[in-house]
Amino acid sequence: MPHSLVLNLLPQSPIYPQFLTGRHFHALFLTLVSSVDPALGEYLHNSSADKAFTLSPLQIQRRPKPHQHSLQFSHQQPIPAGTPCWWRVSLLDDSLFSKLTPLWLNLNPEHPWHLGSANLYITSIQGTAQSTQPWANVCTYPELYEQASESDRTINLTFSTPTAFRQGQYDTTLPTRECVFNSLLSRWNKYSGIELSQIAIETIFPSFVNIHTDILADSRSKFIGILGEVNYRILGEVEPMQIKQINALADFALYAGVGRKTTMGMGMVRRL
């Protein structure tokens, strides 16, 4: 069962920009895991395989602007103490969620967690769909599949943090149907227990594209990815079952993300 959890945070001291990077969010998540299961935290730290979680960059709680779907992925100024923030963690594997259940159930809002030199309190967790928070949701894999439309041929995806895909030894930023839907398919088949084998990717065509590239740089590396929206259409004679499978993958994007560095805040995608 994939979970998309939004953790509401309150910093007790300023969070400086050098600690607002993907590797610091990754380290914070492993600290949370290790607090309830040290062996699991060590395993996730050492594993180089595709991991069963994704993370977002830290977001300052603001009133969302209409039609603005991108998230803040870099900070030039410190986040002041007392600024309400949120952070999305998605879990793709049932066993991972169940092992972390003690963390969610025994959350102490007065226990500080550390992001660099800053202390953070986790004040609450949202785990179900919210009208004011589109990144929180939960759904079993069978429900995701059963609820997927057999007739909807339009898929509008928003790329909310920089997204890039690995091709051979190099990255590409172009969200081709193969890059996007093969990324979703591999994660679906790995975690869902419902294998999809005959996806009609050749029937998917971009019909509207509004994207641009952006650069995310820290002291170690530079990451170039795309942001924006792509509308894909399913064209031609396609079996309803094949349309259903493509729609299931598109709905799964909220939880899985696409492309590279999804455990460090990149590749956050959802269907509009």
N, C-alpha and C positions, 0 to 999 in steps of 0.2 A: 504494500500500500504506500504510494508516494504521499509525503507530507510536505507542505510549504508553510513553514512556521515563521512568524514575524516576532522578533524579540524587541520589546520596547525598553530602551536603555536611558539611564540618566547619569551623565558623567559628574563625578564629584570634584574633579580638577580638570584643567584644560587638556584637550587632546591635541597634540601638535601634529602638523602635516606629515612629518617623517614616520609617524606611527599609524597613519591612515592608508596603509598599502595592503595589497592582497596578501603578502606573506604574514603581516601582522594579524589580519583577520583569520587566516588559516591557523596561526599559532593560538589565537584565542579560542577557536573552535576545538582544537586538540586539547587545550587546557580544560574546557568544559567536559569533553568526553573523558579525559583522564581522571576527573574528579569523582566519577562514578564507576569507571572501568579502566584502571591503569593499563591493563594488557591490551584492550581495544585501542586506547590512545596511542600506545607504542606501535601497534600493528598499522594503524592508519598513517602514522608518521613515517614508517619505513616502507610502506607499500608504494610501488611505482605504477600499479595497475590503475585502470579507470576506477575512480572512487565513487562510492554510493552516496555522495552528498554534493551540494553546491552551496556557495556563499555569495552574498551580495556585498558591495561596498557599504560603509556606514552612511545612513541617510539622516539629515536633519529634518525633523518633523515640520513641514510647512503645508499650507493649504495648496493642494495640487492645482495647477493651472489647466484650464480646458485644453484638450488635444496635446498636452505635453506628456509624453510617455517615457522620455529618457530619465535616467537616474543620475545622481551626482556620483562620479567615479574618481574625482581628484579634488583635493582641498589645498588652497593656497594659504589659508589663514587657520589658526587654531580654532577648534570648536570650544567655546567658553564653557566653564563649569555650569551645571544646571540647565543645559540645553537639551530638551527632549529629542532623542534620536531613535531610529529603528534600524534593525539588521535582519535580513532574511536568511534563513537556513532551510534548505530543502533536503529531505532524506528520501532516497529512492528504494531502500531495502527495508522490509518489515523487521528483520532481525536487528538492524541498526537502531530503528526507532524504539523497539522494545528494550534494548539494552540501555537506552538513554532515558527510559521512563522515570527512573528515580530522580533524575535531574529536573524533569518538568514538574513532577509531583511534589518535590521537597524544595521548591525554589524559595530561597530566603532573600527577600527584597533588600535586606540590610547586609548581605554578604558581598563584599567588593570583588570584582574581577578586574584584571589588569589588561590594558591596551597600551603598550609602551609604558610610559611613566604615569599614565592616568588611571584612576580608579573608576570603575563603572558599576552601577547597580542595575540588575535586570528587574524592572518593575512589573512586567507582565508579559505573557506570551499569547499571541493570536494564532490559532490553528485551524480556524474555519473561515469560510468566505465572508468577507465584510464589504459593505458598499463603499466604505471610505478607505479600504486597504486591499487593492486588487491582487497583491502578492501573497495573501494568506488563503490557503485552501487545503482540502484533503479529499481523497477519493481513492477507492480501491482500484486495482488494475482491471478486474472484471467490469466494474462500473464505468471506468473510463472507456473501455471498449464497447460496452453495450450502449452507452449514451451517445457514442459517435454517430454522426449523421451518415445515412447511405445515399443522400441526395445533394448535400451541400457541396458545390463545386468551387466555392470561393474561400480562400484561406488568407487572412490578413495578419501578418506577424509584425510585431514591433521589436526591434533590437534595442534594448534599453541600456545596456552597457557595451563597451567596445567588444566586437566579435570578430574572430578570425579563425581560419581552418588550416589544419596541417595537410599539405600535399607533398609527399615525399620528404625531402629535407627542409622544405621552406613553408612559410605561411602564405595564404591567400586571403584577401578580405572580401572577395566577391561571393555573395550568398546564393550560389547556384543551387538548383534543386537537388543535385547530387550531394553537395556539401551539407546542406541543411537537413534533408530528410534521411540521408544515410547516418548522420550523426545521431538523430533521434531514434532511428531504427536500431542501431547497435546498442543503445542504452535500454531501449524498450525490451529487446530480446534478452538482454543480460539480466534484467531485474524483474520483469513482469510475470514470467512463467506462462505467458501466452505468446508463443513464437509466431511472428509474421514473416512469411518467407517469400511471397510473391507480390511485393509492393510495386505498383505501376508508376514508378518514378518518372518514366518517360512521358507520362501524360500530364505532368505538372509544368506549367509555364508561368513566368512572371508577367503580370499584366500592368502593374503600376509599381514604380520604384521611386522612393524618396529617401535616399541615403547619403551619408557623407562619412569620411574617415576622420578619426581623431587619434591622438597619440597619448598614451599613458606612460609616463617615465618615472622611474625611481632611481635610487643610487646604484642599482644593480643592472637594470635592463630597460629596454624601450619596447612597448607593445603598441602596434598599430591595428586598429579594428574599425569596423563600421558601426554606425548608429543610424536609426531611422526606421522606415516602414517599407515592407515589400508585400504586395498583394499577389498571391499565386492563384492561378485558375487551373482546374482539372478539365482538360479538353478532349474531345473525341469520344468514341464509343468505349465506355468503361463500365465494367460490372459494378453493381451497387456494393458488393462486398469489398471491392478494391477501393471504392470511394470511402467506405467506412474505415478501412485500415489507414488511409491517408489522413482522414479527419481525426482518428484516434491519436496518431503521432503528433498532429498539430496541437491537439488539446494537451498532450503530454509535455509540450515544450515549456509550460509554466514551471514544471517541477525539474525537468532535466537540463534546461538550457541547451545550447549547441556550441560546438567548436571547442576551442582551447581555453585552458585556465578557468574553467567554471568553478573550481574549488578556491579560486582567489578573486572572485567577483566579476569575472568576464563572462561574456556569452549569455547574459540574462535575456530571455526571449519569452514573450507571451502572445497569445492570440487575442486579437481585439474583436 
